[in-house]
């Protein structure tokens, strides 16, 4: 195991933070909160597996030598976690769905009267050529 906080604290914290970021991103991608689209969830999971895998490699397999320390690597998990939290917050602000109301039957409209009384609809007269008799 390559973690030695007394000899190499920067390297050890880098490995720990890589693993924590990876686990957080995999968890966000794996759990469906309904806040993220499928594409963002897949991206979170893949990036999280990459971070976790690199952290495990550095912590347990790496045998010394040179390695690159990318502080910018923590911007991506920060942005993805921020995007997730923002999506959860905006989901809470959506209006609640209205209950279903069945459509009403077509009822002929009554003419509007200023005094509030509705007039009955005029009776339909038969066409002049269609009189029974």
GROMACS elastic network, one bead per residue, 0.5 to 0.9 nm:
[ bonds ]
;  ai    aj funct       b0    kb
    1     4     6  0.83374   500
    1    59     6  0.59264   500
    1    61     6  0.77065   500
    1    62     6  0.87952   500
    2    11     6  0.87976   500
    2    12     6  0.75437   500
    2    58     6  0.72654   500
    2    60     6  0.59464   500
    2    61     6  0.80784   500
    2    62     6  0.74407   500
    2    63     6  0.78835   500
    2    64     6  0.85420   500
    3     7     6  0.88470   500
    3     8     6  0.76489   500
    3     9     6  0.82141   500
    3    11     6  0.76203   500
    3    13     6  0.83682   500
    3    15     6  0.78624   500
    3    16     6  0.86859   500
    3    58     6  0.89223   500
    3    59     6  0.60870   500
    3    60     6  0.82777   500
    4     7     6  0.55636   500
    4     8     6  0.57407   500
    4     9     6  0.66755   500
    4    11     6  0.83659   500
    4    12     6  0.61482   500
    5     8     6  0.54299   500
    5    10     6  0.77612   500
    5    11     6  0.81106   500
    5    12     6  0.57420   500
    5    13     6  0.76005   500
    6     9     6  0.59772   500
    8    11     6  0.55113   500
    8    12     6  0.61313   500
    8    13     6  0.86675   500
    9    12     6  0.50421   500
    9    13     6  0.60054   500
    9    14     6  0.83744   500
   10    13     6  0.53230   500
   10    14     6  0.60504   500
   10    15     6  0.87037   500
   11    14     6  0.50225   500
   11    15     6  0.62944   500
   11    16     6  0.87237   500
   11    58     6  0.88260   500
   11    69     6  0.82819   500
   12    15     6  0.52496   500
   12    16     6  0.63000   500
   12    17     6  0.86753   500
   12    59     6  0.77451   500
   13    17     6  0.59733   500
   13    18     6  0.84055   500
   14    17     6  0.52179   500
   14    18     6  0.60912   500
   14    19     6  0.86777   500
   14    55     6  0.80137   500
   14    69     6  0.78625   500
   14    71     6  0.87563   500
   15    18     6  0.51180   500
   15    19     6  0.63134   500
   15    20     6  0.87172   500
   15    54     6  0.81794   500
   15    56     6  0.75203   500
   15    57     6  0.89382   500
   15    58     6  0.65236   500
   15    59     6  0.61331   500
   16    19     6  0.52207   500
   16    20     6  0.62112   500
   16    21     6  0.86093   500
   16    55     6  0.70404   500
   16    59     6  0.83276   500
   17    20     6  0.50156   500
   17    21     6  0.59496   500
   17    22     6  0.83345   500
   17    55     6  0.80562   500
   17    74     6  0.84363   500
   18    21     6  0.52259   500
   18    22     6  0.60301   500
   18    23     6  0.86089   500
   18    51     6  0.55481   500
   18    52     6  0.61294   500
   18    53     6  0.87363   500
   18    54     6  0.73757   500
   18    55     6  0.51749   500
   18    56     6  0.85888   500
   18    73     6  0.85344   500
   18    74     6  0.79808   500
   19    22     6  0.50295   500
   19    23     6  0.61011   500
   19    24     6  0.85673   500
   19    48     6  0.86509   500
   19    51     6  0.64451   500
   19    53     6  0.78359   500
   19    54     6  0.80540   500
   19    55     6  0.52423   500
   19    56     6  0.71262   500
   20    23     6  0.51990   500
   20    24     6  0.61603   500
   20    25     6  0.86048   500
   20    51     6  0.86941   500
   20    52     6  0.75759   500
   20    55     6  0.89362   500
   21    24     6  0.51698   500
   21    25     6  0.61245   500
   21    26     6  0.85810   500
   21    48     6  0.68968   500
   21    51     6  0.68612   500
   21    52     6  0.73830   500
   21    74     6  0.77249   500
   21    77     6  0.62195   500
   21    78     6  0.85056   500
   22    25     6  0.51986   500
   22    26     6  0.61010   500
   22    27     6  0.85219   500
   22    44     6  0.89908   500
   22    45     6  0.84004   500
   22    47     6  0.72757   500
   22    49     6  0.59919   500
   22    50     6  0.71284   500
   22    53     6  0.80017   500
   22    55     6  0.82818   500
   22    77     6  0.79661   500
   23    26     6  0.51771   500
   23    27     6  0.60890   500
   23    28     6  0.86267   500
   23    48     6  0.62973   500
   23    49     6  0.77520   500
   23    51     6  0.82807   500
   23    52     6  0.65060   500
   24    27     6  0.51485   500
   24    28     6  0.62165   500
   24    29     6  0.86415   500
   24    48     6  0.72386   500
   24    77     6  0.83293   500
   24    81     6  0.81487   500
   25    28     6  0.51156   500
   25    29     6  0.61534   500
   25    30     6  0.85138   500
   25    41     6  0.89184   500
   25    44     6  0.52982   500
   25    45     6  0.59477   500
   25    46     6  0.84736   500
   25    47     6  0.71346   500
   25    49     6  0.80275   500
   25    51     6  0.87686   500
   25    77     6  0.67940   500
   25    80     6  0.76809   500
   25    81     6  0.73013   500
   26    29     6  0.50621   500
   26    30     6  0.59261   500
   26    31     6  0.85631   500
   26    41     6  0.86537   500
   26    44     6  0.62174   500
   26    46     6  0.74374   500
   26    47     6  0.77824   500
   26    49     6  0.64859   500
   26    52     6  0.87736   500
   27    30     6  0.50720   500
   27    31     6  0.60202   500
   27    44     6  0.85262   500
   27    45     6  0.74465   500
   27    48     6  0.83884   500
   28    31     6  0.56648   500
   28    32     6  0.77921   500
   28    33     6  0.84416   500
   28    41     6  0.70124   500
   28    44     6  0.67872   500
   28    45     6  0.73430   500
   28    81     6  0.78983   500
   28    84     6  0.76416   500
   29    32     6  0.74154   500
   29    36     6  0.85292   500
   29    38     6  0.86551   500
   29    40     6  0.75206   500
   29    42     6  0.60465   500
   29    43     6  0.74644   500
   29    44     6  0.50112   500
   29    46     6  0.83339   500
   29    48     6  0.83124   500
   30    41     6  0.70039   500
   30    42     6  0.81975   500
   30    44     6  0.85016   500
   30    45     6  0.66609   500
   31    34     6  0.87911   500
   31    41     6  0.85287   500
   32    35     6  0.75331   500
   32    36     6  0.78165   500
   32    41     6  0.82436   500
   33    36     6  0.73594   500
   33    88     6  0.78879   500
   34    37     6  0.75512   500
   34    87     6  0.89119   500
   34    88     6  0.81447   500
   34    91     6  0.84516   500
   35    84     6  0.68847   500
   35    85     6  0.84788   500
   35    86     6  0.87280   500
   35    87     6  0.51904   500
   35    88     6  0.52783   500
   35    89     6  0.87002   500
   35    90     6  0.84932   500
   35    91     6  0.65907   500
   36    39     6  0.79864   500
   36    40     6  0.60104   500
   36    41     6  0.62289   500
   36    83     6  0.85691   500
   36    84     6  0.66761   500
   36    87     6  0.66257   500
   36    88     6  0.82254   500
   37    40     6  0.53938   500
   37    41     6  0.62801   500
   37    42     6  0.87303   500
   38    41     6  0.50566   500
   38    42     6  0.61358   500
   38    43     6  0.85589   500
   39    42     6  0.52155   500
   39    43     6  0.61592   500
   39    44     6  0.85846   500
   40    44     6  0.60091   500
   40    45     6  0.85421   500
   40    80     6  0.85518   500
   41    44     6  0.50744   500
   41    45     6  0.61837   500
   41    46     6  0.86511   500
   42    45     6  0.51136   500
   42    46     6  0.61020   500
   42    47     6  0.84968   500
   43    46     6  0.52227   500
   43    47     6  0.60062   500
   43    48     6  0.82873   500
   44    47     6  0.53249   500
   44    48     6  0.58942   500
   44    49     6  0.85674   500
   44    77     6  0.83323   500
   44    80     6  0.70350   500
   44    81     6  0.88537   500
   45    48     6  0.50130   500
   45    49     6  0.61303   500
   45    50     6  0.86179   500
   46    49     6  0.51847   500
   46    50     6  0.63010   500
   46    51     6  0.87800   500
   47    50     6  0.50213   500
   47    51     6  0.62448   500
   47    52     6  0.85927   500
   47    76     6  0.86960   500
   47    77     6  0.82987   500
   48    51     6  0.51077   500
   48    52     6  0.60161   500
   48    53     6  0.83155   500
   48    77     6  0.80864   500
   49    52     6  0.51101   500
   49    53     6  0.58054   500
   49    54     6  0.84327   500
   50    53     6  0.51068   500
   50    54     6  0.60916   500
   50    55     6  0.85141   500
   51    54     6  0.52382   500
   51    55     6  0.61224   500
   51    56     6  0.86261   500
   51    73     6  0.86560   500
   52    55     6  0.50739   500
   52    56     6  0.61469   500
   52    57     6  0.85240   500
   53    56     6  0.51304   500
   53    57     6  0.60634   500
   53    58     6  0.86271   500
   54    58     6  0.61232   500
   54    59     6  0.84376   500
   55    58     6  0.52160   500
   55    59     6  0.59761   500
   55    60     6  0.84472   500
   56    59     6  0.50415   500
   56    60     6  0.57859   500
   56    61     6  0.73363   500
   56    62     6  0.88961   500
   57    60     6  0.55428   500
   57    62     6  0.58893   500
   58    61     6  0.60116   500
   58    63     6  0.82881   500
   58    64     6  0.89761   500
   58    67     6  0.88779   500
   59    62     6  0.66127   500
   60    63     6  0.83159   500
   62    65     6  0.83693   500
   64    67     6  0.82490   500
   69    72     6  0.88312   500
   69    73     6  0.86540   500
   70    73     6  0.53666   500
   70    74     6  0.79447   500
   71    74     6  0.58982   500
   71    75     6  0.76963   500
   72    75     6  0.53088   500
   72    76     6  0.75376   500
   73    76     6  0.60209   500
   73    77     6  0.75739   500
   74    77     6  0.55532   500
   74    78     6  0.62181   500
   74    79     6  0.86789   500
   75    78     6  0.50474   500
   75    79     6  0.60674   500
   75    80     6  0.85798   500
   76    79     6  0.51374   500
   76    80     6  0.60951   500
   76    81     6  0.84855   500
   77    80     6  0.50546   500
   77    81     6  0.59096   500
   77    82     6  0.83097   500
   78    81     6  0.52462   500
   78    82     6  0.59910   500
   78    83     6  0.85047   500
   79    82     6  0.50245   500
   79    83     6  0.60348   500
   79    84     6  0.85894   500
   80    83     6  0.50030   500
   80    84     6  0.61943   500
   80    85     6  0.87045   500
   81    84     6  0.50203   500
   81    85     6  0.62356   500
   81    86     6  0.85374   500
   82    85     6  0.51637   500
   82    86     6  0.60308   500
   82    87     6  0.85020   500
   83    86     6  0.50764   500
   83    87     6  0.60747   500
   83    88     6  0.86419   500
   84    87     6  0.50995   500
   84    88     6  0.62799   500
   84    89     6  0.86866   500
   85    88     6  0.50872   500
   85    89     6  0.61938   500
   85    90     6  0.86551   500
   86    89     6  0.50562   500
   86    90     6  0.61142   500
   86    91     6  0.84763   500
   87    90     6  0.51752   500
   87    91     6  0.60304   500
   87    92     6  0.87370   500
   88    91     6  0.51097   500
   88    92     6  0.65469   500
   89    92     6  0.53216   500
   89    93     6  0.68821   500
   90    93     6  0.51803   500
   90    94     6  0.68862   500
   91    94     6  0.56290   500
   92    95     6  0.82302   500
   93    96     6  0.88613   500
   94    97     6  0.88353   500
   95    98     6  0.86240   500
   97   100     6  0.88692   500
   98   101     6  0.86221   500
  101   104     6  0.87821   500
  104   107     6  0.81516   500
  106   109     6  0.88404   500
  107   110     6  0.88715   500
  108   121     6  0.81185   500
  109   112     6  0.88068   500
  109   121     6  0.84448   500
  110   113     6  0.89384   500
  110   118     6  0.61663   500
  110   119     6  0.65145   500
  110   120     6  0.69938   500
  110   121     6  0.66255   500
  111   118     6  0.64832   500
  111   119     6  0.63862   500
  111   120     6  0.83035   500
  111   121     6  0.80023   500
  112   115     6  0.87780   500
  112   116     6  0.73901   500
  112   117     6  0.77856   500
  112   118     6  0.63874   500
  112   119     6  0.78833   500
  113   116     6  0.53764   500
  113   117     6  0.57442   500
  113   118     6  0.60715   500
  113   119     6  0.75219   500
  114   117     6  0.75800   500
  115   118     6  0.87172   500
  119   122     6  0.85551   500
  120   123     6  0.86502   500
  121   124     6  0.88107   500
  122   125     6  0.89365   500
  125   128     6  0.85900   500
  126   129     6  0.83043   500
  126   130     6  0.65910   500
  126   131     6  0.68732   500
  127   130     6  0.54856   500
  127   131     6  0.71968   500
  128   131     6  0.63457   500
